[in-house]
Amino acid sequence: TDKILRPFEPLRVSKDVARVWGRTLTYGKRLLPASILSRNEELLAAPVRFRLRSGDKLETLEISGATKSASALALVREGQTTVRGLRLQGRQTLEYDGCLKLELDVFPSGAVPVQELSFEIPLRPEVARYLHTCRADWASSRSQAIPRDGWKSKFMPFLWVGDEDRGLAWFSETDESFRVADANAVLEIVPSAKQTVLRVHVLDTPTELREPLKLVFGLQPTPVRPVPARKARIWHGAHFGMENETAGGAGYLKLPAAGNLDLRRGTLEIVATLDFDPEEAAQTKHNHILFRLAQANGDQVCL
């Protein structure tokens, strides 16, 4: 549709700066953003880039780009660069909701040796505190603090990194064009003092690139739209196998509901003093159950 849906705002472009609701993307003369502000805070520690190792030389590639078209609905930028016998030709489309689509074609001139090709998003360490990733069917999702020694994963179509207030999501429909030796290290998060790099490994084994390579990625800075005031609600979260798990720890307190709990009135308040760091625990386990209500029909409510 050509209509801008509420609560989004028209995309505004001034020179090489694009503004959507709550976020500002600055490109300069690049195809991809050199700066992304969300809620007036910078997400990036350095420009979004590619990394190429060819002929045993490792290079950081920041593809030059310029605006092809701009409207209230979308900004289209195109650019290209040639390095070591490879022509990288890209097109990015930023829509008014802040979703960015990158289409990159890699054209080799003959048989070009490539040892590594990866996509990198250098994030400020202050922002890159947590991650959330999931499969397309949402059956295998994970949310946790980013471990101090980093994180690796098999290909997942969605990976978000951020803090309590803002973040940046990367996504891709397929890894069909990827050639990665370790299937469990396609996605990687590498923390350091100055930047935390979200790295997507596309090629990491010696390859003679003879045919064009096409990549399609997406980026989405968050929050996407205003967050409504939270209202009291009942929420139940679960995962497959949860019905067979119990909370770990030194012990538990079990109280019969009959005669002690009247669901027609009152509230239940729980005050807990934790003897562990929740952020540390979240790095290894995400199913912590503080309270379980078991009903006579077998249903359970877990907090």
Disulfide bonds with the S-S distance in Angstrom:
none
